[in-house]
Amino acid sequence: MKRDISTPTDVKFLVDSFYNEVRNDDCIGYIFNDVANVDWDDHLHCWALLHTKAIL
């Protein structure tokens, strides 16, 4: 059974899980990794804050 997203930790887990799939994806991962050279630590931190404010 899936549980509701109810804490900032839950949001961080969701964001980290999603972007882990994105950056390892054969079709689009290179756009983030090689073309845009995303700073993953900063990017994930910003997205987690944004979604935490939107969801909670």
BELKA-V657279 format. One record per helix or strand. SS is the DSSP state (~ for helix, > for strand). FROM is the first residue (numbers start at 1). LEN is the number of residues. If there is no record, write none. Layout:
# BELKA-V657279
[[SS:FROM:LEN] [SS:FROM:LEN]]
This chain:
# BELKA-V657279
[[~:8:17] [~:29:7] [~:40:16]]
